[in-house]
Amino acid sequence: MKPQFEHPTCDECRSRLGNVFCSLTNAQVNEMDSEKNCSIYKKGQIIFNEGNKPAGVFCVNKGKIKIYQTGEEGKEQILRLAKEGDVLGYRSLISGEAYSGTAAVMEDATVCFIPKRTFFDFLHTNSDLSTKMMQLLSHDLKEAEARLTGLAQKPVRERMAEALLMLLEFYGTDKEGSINAAISREDIANIVGTATETTIRILSDFKTEKLIELLGKKIKIVNHQGLIKTAHIYD
């Protein structure tokens, strides 16, 4: 007999304390706890699809998610990554538009769904949450502008180095010192905006140059400053 899934409670959720919902009052936390619905997703499962209308927002309790758009030839372009504590679907919900991308699970995840009515009630009654949402949307716009500039102006080798540094900052490291996410070469290619074959070749070049080590699907950055120099990132 399978053990019954226990829904994470909002007042004890460490993921919530690191996102925009940390500003909720105790009463609002209790309300969100009673209104939310939590689900377990396996690797490869879809949380929401590009083109569908949102009915609420999603909060990642555990796991790793990718949000991507699909091109005319079926190739994915990864728009952003999400981990514990991240909120998904808020831009489309606030704008009243369909999802601009598809959210798929990269590693087994627990994700909570907060209905539209509850989310908007919080926005209308909690000025701190409204401010945090405006800051988050502004940050998203800045990231999108930087990504567009990078795709237009940076060579693929620089974009690859920058992507690895981003993954390191976003996911941290495991006990072996590797980036704490088993990301496929195809997904890395879809982050950088290049072919999988090109990704494999450049990663091999980085290994030869002793910038990284390749441990199966895991990647360990061994020369951080060298990778920064390769990415042409300056303070």
C-alpha positions as CSV (number, residue, x, y, z in Angstrom):
1,M,0.0,0.0,0.0
2,K,1.5,3.4,-1.1
3,P,1.9,6.0,1.7
4,Q,-0.6,8.9,1.5
5,F,0.8,12.1,0.1
6,E,1.0,14.8,2.8
7,H,0.4,18.3,1.5
8,P,3.1,20.8,2.6
9,T,1.6,23.4,5.0
10,C,2.2,27.0,4.2
11,D,3.2,28.1,7.7
12,E,6.0,25.5,7.8
13,C,7.1,25.8,4.2
14,R,10.7,27.0,4.0
15,S,10.2,27.6,0.2
16,R,7.5,30.3,0.9
17,L,9.8,32.2,3.2
18,G,12.1,32.9,0.3
19,N,9.5,34.1,-2.2
20,V,7.0,36.9,-2.6
21,F,4.5,35.1,-0.3
22,C,6.8,35.8,2.7
23,S,4.9,39.1,3.2
24,L,1.5,37.5,3.8
25,T,-0.2,38.0,7.2
26,N,-0.8,35.0,9.4
27,A,-4.5,35.1,8.4
28,Q,-3.5,35.1,4.7
29,V,-1.1,32.2,5.1
30,N,-3.9,30.2,6.7
31,E,-6.3,31.2,3.9
32,M,-3.7,30.1,1.2
33,D,-3.1,26.9,3.1
34,S,-6.8,26.0,2.9
35,E,-7.3,27.2,-0.7
36,K,-4.2,25.7,-2.4
37,N,-3.9,22.3,-4.0
38,C,-0.6,20.5,-4.1
39,S,0.5,17.8,-6.5
40,I,3.6,15.5,-7.1
41,Y,5.0,15.7,-10.6
42,K,7.4,13.2,-12.1
43,K,10.3,14.1,-14.4
44,G,9.0,15.1,-17.8
45,Q,5.5,15.8,-16.7
46,I,3.8,19.1,-17.8
47,I,2.5,21.6,-15.2
48,F,1.0,23.9,-17.7
49,N,1.0,24.3,-21.5
50,E,1.9,27.2,-23.8
51,G,-1.3,28.8,-25.1
52,N,-3.6,27.8,-22.2
53,K,-5.3,30.3,-20.0
54,P,-4.1,30.5,-16.4
55,A,-6.5,29.9,-13.5
56,G,-4.0,30.7,-10.8
57,V,-0.3,30.6,-9.9
58,F,2.0,27.8,-9.0
59,C,4.5,27.7,-6.2
60,V,7.4,25.2,-6.3
61,N,7.8,23.4,-3.0
62,K,10.4,21.0,-4.2
63,G,12.1,20.1,-7.5
64,K,13.3,21.8,-10.7
65,I,11.2,23.1,-13.5
66,K,12.0,24.5,-17.0
67,I,9.7,27.0,-18.8
68,Y,10.2,26.9,-22.6
69,Q,8.6,27.9,-25.9
70,T,8.4,25.5,-28.9
71,G,9.5,26.7,-32.3
72,E,7.9,25.9,-35.6
73,E,10.2,22.9,-36.1
74,G,9.6,21.6,-32.6
75,K,12.8,22.9,-31.0
76,E,12.6,24.2,-27.5
77,Q,13.9,27.5,-26.3
78,I,14.2,27.6,-22.5
79,L,13.0,30.9,-21.2
80,R,13.7,30.4,-17.5
81,L,14.4,27.8,-14.9
82,A,12.6,27.4,-11.5
83,K,13.5,25.7,-8.2
84,E,12.2,25.5,-4.7
85,G,10.4,28.7,-3.7
86,D,9.8,30.1,-7.2
87,V,6.4,31.2,-8.3
88,L,5.2,30.3,-11.9
89,G,2.5,31.7,-14.1
90,Y,2.0,35.1,-12.5
91,R,2.9,37.2,-15.5
92,S,0.2,35.6,-17.7
93,L,-2.4,35.7,-14.8
94,I,-1.8,39.4,-14.1
95,S,-1.9,40.4,-17.8
96,G,-4.9,38.2,-18.5
97,E,-3.1,36.5,-21.4
98,A,-2.4,32.9,-22.2
99,Y,0.7,31.2,-21.0
100,S,3.7,32.2,-23.2
101,G,5.5,29.0,-22.5
102,T,5.2,25.4,-21.2
103,A,6.4,24.4,-17.7
104,A,7.9,20.9,-17.6
105,V,9.5,19.1,-14.7
106,M,13.3,18.4,-14.9
107,E,13.5,16.6,-11.6
108,D,10.6,15.2,-9.5
109,A,8.7,18.0,-8.0
110,T,6.0,19.0,-5.5
111,V,4.1,22.0,-6.8
112,C,1.2,23.9,-5.1
113,F,-1.5,25.7,-7.1
114,I,-3.1,28.9,-5.7
115,P,-6.4,29.9,-7.3
116,K,-6.7,33.2,-9.2
117,R,-9.3,34.6,-6.8
118,T,-7.1,33.9,-3.7
119,F,-4.0,35.4,-5.4
120,F,-5.8,38.6,-6.5
121,D,-7.4,39.0,-3.1
122,F,-3.9,39.0,-1.6
123,L,-2.7,41.5,-4.1
124,H,-5.6,43.9,-3.4
125,T,-5.2,43.7,0.4
126,N,-1.5,43.3,1.0
127,S,0.6,46.3,-0.3
128,D,3.9,44.5,0.5
129,L,3.0,41.6,-1.7
130,S,2.0,44.0,-4.5
131,T,5.3,45.8,-4.2
132,K,7.2,42.5,-4.3
133,M,5.3,41.4,-7.4
134,M,6.2,44.7,-9.2
135,Q,9.8,44.2,-8.3
136,L,9.7,40.6,-9.6
137,L,8.1,41.7,-12.9
138,S,10.7,44.4,-13.3
139,H,13.4,41.9,-12.7
140,D,11.9,39.5,-15.3
141,L,11.9,42.4,-17.8
142,K,15.6,43.2,-17.1
143,E,16.5,39.5,-17.5
144,A,14.6,39.2,-20.8
145,E,16.3,42.3,-22.2
146,A,19.8,41.0,-21.2
147,R,19.0,37.6,-22.7
148,L,17.8,39.2,-26.0
149,T,21.0,41.3,-26.2
150,G,23.2,38.2,-25.5
151,L,21.5,36.1,-28.2
152,A,21.9,39.0,-30.7
153,Q,25.5,40.0,-29.9
154,K,27.4,37.3,-28.1
155,P,29.1,34.3,-29.8
156,V,27.9,30.9,-28.7
157,R,31.0,30.1,-26.8
158,E,30.5,33.1,-24.6
159,R,26.8,32.3,-24.1
160,M,27.8,28.8,-23.1
161,A,30.2,30.0,-20.4
162,E,27.6,32.5,-19.2
163,A,24.9,29.8,-19.0
164,L,27.2,27.5,-16.9
165,L,27.8,30.4,-14.5
166,M,24.1,31.1,-14.3
167,L,23.3,27.5,-13.5
168,L,26.0,27.4,-10.8
169,E,24.6,30.6,-9.2
170,F,21.0,29.4,-9.6
171,Y,21.3,25.8,-8.3
172,G,24.5,25.9,-6.2
173,T,26.7,22.8,-5.8
174,D,26.2,19.3,-4.5
175,K,28.5,17.5,-2.1
176,E,30.9,16.6,-5.0
177,G,31.1,20.3,-6.0
178,S,29.2,19.8,-9.2
179,I,26.3,22.0,-10.3
180,N,23.4,20.7,-8.2
181,A,21.1,19.7,-11.2
182,A,21.3,16.9,-13.7
183,I,20.6,19.0,-16.8
184,S,20.7,17.3,-20.2
185,R,23.0,18.5,-22.9
186,E,19.8,19.2,-25.0
187,D,18.4,21.4,-22.2
188,I,21.7,23.3,-22.0
189,A,21.6,23.8,-25.7
190,N,18.0,25.1,-25.4
191,I,19.1,27.6,-22.7
192,V,22.0,28.9,-24.8
193,G,20.1,28.9,-28.1
194,T,22.2,26.5,-30.1
195,A,22.4,22.9,-31.4
196,T,22.9,20.0,-29.0
197,E,26.0,18.9,-31.1
198,T,27.5,22.4,-30.7
199,T,26.9,22.2,-26.9
200,I,28.6,18.8,-26.6
201,R,31.6,20.1,-28.6
202,I,32.0,23.3,-26.6
203,L,31.7,21.5,-23.3
204,S,34.4,19.1,-24.5
205,D,36.5,22.2,-25.3
206,F,35.9,23.6,-21.9
207,K,37.0,20.3,-20.4
208,T,40.2,20.3,-22.4
209,E,40.9,23.8,-21.3
210,K,40.4,22.7,-17.7
211,L,37.6,25.1,-17.1
212,I,35.1,22.3,-16.2
213,E,34.9,18.6,-15.4
214,L,32.3,16.4,-16.9
215,L,30.9,13.7,-14.5
216,G,28.2,11.9,-16.5
217,K,25.4,14.5,-16.8
218,K,26.9,16.5,-14.0
219,I,29.2,19.5,-14.6
220,K,31.8,20.7,-12.2
221,I,33.3,24.2,-12.7
222,V,37.0,24.0,-11.7
223,N,38.2,27.4,-13.0
224,H,35.6,29.9,-12.1
225,Q,37.6,33.0,-13.1
226,G,38.6,31.4,-16.4
227,L,34.9,30.8,-17.2
228,I,34.1,34.4,-16.3
229,K,36.8,35.5,-18.6
230,T,35.5,33.3,-21.4
231,A,32.0,34.7,-20.9
232,H,33.4,38.3,-21.0
233,I,31.5,39.2,-17.8
234,Y,32.8,42.3,-16.1
235,D,31.7,44.2,-13.0
